[in-house]
Amino acid sequence: MHAIHLRPASMPRRLVLARASRVGLCVGALALLPALGLAADPPIKLNAPLTEGGDVSFPIISPDGRTVLYAADQDIDGRTELFSVPIGGGSTPIKLNPPVGGSGVFSVITRITADSAAAVFRANGNLFSVPVGGGPPVRLNRPLPAGGIVFSFQLSPDGSTVVYNADQDTDNVREMYSVPVAGGSVTRLNAPMTPGGNSVGSGRISPDGSTVIYRADQDTHDVFELFSVPIGGGSVTKLNPPLPSDADVGDENFEFSPDGSTVVFAVTEGTLGRRALYSVPAQGGPATRLTPPLVDGGRINFLGFERYRMISPDGSRVVYTADQDTNDEVELYSVPIEGGTVTRLNPPLLPGQIVDSLYEISADGSTVVYQTFSESEPNELFSVPTVGGPVTRLNAPLPSTDEVLSFQLSHDGSLVVYTTFPRGAIAPRPSKASASPQGDSSPPNGLFSAPIDGGPVQTLATGFAEGSGLSDFSISPDNQWVLYTADQDTPGTLELYRIPLLGGSAEKLNAPVVSGGNIFSFEIAPDSNTVVYRGDQDTDDVIEIFSVTNVGAWQPGQIFENGFE
């Protein structure tokens, strides 16, 4: 439900999912219960007045749901700065960053600590922390050499420590460091670099916050390997086995198991791509190859995104897609994390059909949801046990003109929400639960929900005017609502709606939109009661942010079949 990128027409469409778990739920019975939401409160503008040409971008809601951070060139056009405001408005936004020049804050990587007390952000190439409610910012990194910059950073799960990547000691030699979020002593985490070694790249913090893994050409120039180190510094351990000639651990191609005890990573071989998956204890030890030898030309997909994990939430299985058995025929596989028999999860595919790579595993680890892709057959949606077993089609029978585009699991794992769009149209490439069209793309024309293990499909929104349709959608954390943007009422004007997850009447959440305006994106607060949205609602081409409260309220009412009032 954020930035949208249209894929080239020749690329496979990608699926969209949200992490979920399964619960027992009789959807058919619940769909018969009358339910209708109480009207949400009127929207409140959160940002201060903008300078001419100014816009708001990247709103972030704090974990406690009380505060919104946003980036905006609010005071000087083209200079992005960071501001904090209560989610319900009522006070003047507070500027959080120190004085900045040039383009200002790199707001896209602003993060808030788990206790909602502090924000961490980059400005002028440096890394800062600041109280969310305002106060003096603290620079976290040591002074940088000429040309030095902080490239990226992560917060430990408890919010106490920042791990960052920078050429802090020597320009053009990227290394990994940790520092308390409140500031203090900076510790270099990687071992000394070999002569010519100049890149400590991507890293991960373990779920318990104790360990950092990172990829670097630390021991041999231009040979990228995987290392483990305590987050506070200490002995560095190489995790990968000896690599074949021209092989590396893939960039971003590694992840921790949920308990942090095991790391799964991919090894790439030159131009052949990812050719093998391994698991290894996070503190070091023998690495176990998980995948069999691939067919000539085959490769393993490894996305490396937060939402799309290969390891099941219970830590028992690794799920992956690969053209493992037949070149260019991508299929879905599962293997125990400690190694063992590999199970193909999908049934035999039709000629030219593949499994799309953005599958997801339910939060209890029992089920995988995936989509097929084909140029000649409609794309459809399926679920299958993670250990293998019967495959269930989730979407309703499709008209000859339509196919499934994107989907998202409810957070309790009981339902899947999916969109359809016209076959043969240029597919908008989804991002998270987004399916927003750009250029000459046809937008999604239907929104539906269905039980994860199969059953009656509920229509949420269909019947759009020619050329109109859905943009973004997301399920509320309390699993009660689907929020979506669409030009449902006025063709060409995207607005924000909510509808009960099990079907009912859609309610518009935004205020009236000025001619030419649109609602571009939204964020749902953790308590599901407030939504922050972004758009040029009041003035065309002036993008601002607004909040709507009481989004999660209910009252008795009538379920409507098509989701429209």
VENNOR-V492694 format. One record per backbone hydrogen bond with DSSP energy under -1.0 kcal/mol. CO is the residue of the C=O (numbers start at 0). NH is the residue of the N-H. Records with the same first field share a line. If there is no record, write none. Layout:
CO=NH ; NH
//
This chain:
7=10
19=362
24=26
25=29
26=30
28=31
29=32
35=554
43=546
50=53
54=72
56=70
59=68
61=64
65=86
66=61
67=84
68=59
69=82
70=56
71=73 ; 80
73=50
75=78
79=104
80=71
81=95
82=69
83=93
84=67
85=88
93=83
100=103
102=79
103=123
104=106
105=108
106=109
110=119
112=115
116=131
117=112
118=129
119=110
120=127
121=105
122=125
124=149
125=122
126=139
127=120
128=137
129=118
130=133
137=128
144=147
148=166
151=164
153=162
155=158
159=180
160=155
161=178
162=153
163=176
164=150 ; 151
165=167 ; 174
169=172
173=199
174=165
175=188
176=163
177=186
178=161
179=182
186=177
193=196
197=173
198=216
201=214
203=212
205=208
209=230
210=205
211=228
212=203
213=226
214=200
215=224
217=193
219=222
223=248
224=215
225=238
226=213
227=236
228=211
229=232
236=227
243=246
245=269
247=267
249=252
252=265
254=263
256=259
260=281
261=256
262=279
263=254
264=277
265=249
266=274 ; 275
267=247
268=271
272=268
273=299
275=266
276=289
277=264
278=287
279=262
280=283
287=278
294=297
298=322
309=318
311=314
315=336
316=311
317=334
319=332
320=300
321=323 ; 330
323=294
325=328
329=354
330=321
331=344
332=319
333=342
334=317
335=338
342=333
349=352
353=372
359=368
361=364
365=385
366=361
367=383
368=359
369=381
370=355
372=353
378=403
379=371
380=393
381=369
382=391
383=367
384=387
391=382
398=401
400=422
402=420
405=418
407=416
409=412
413=451
414=409
415=449
416=407
417=447
418=404
419=444 ; 445
420=402
421=424
428=4
430=433
432=472
437=440
443=469
445=419
446=459 ; 460
447=417
448=457
449=415
450=453
457=448
460=446
464=467
468=486
470=434
471=484
473=482
475=478
479=500
480=475
481=498
482=473
483=496
484=470
485=487 ; 494
489=492
493=518
494=485
495=508
496=483
497=506
498=481
499=502
506=497
513=516
517=535
520=533
522=531
524=527
528=550
529=524
530=547
531=522
532=545
533=519 ; 520
534=536 ; 543
536=513
538=541
542=55
543=534
544=45
545=532
546=43
547=530
548=40
554=35
//
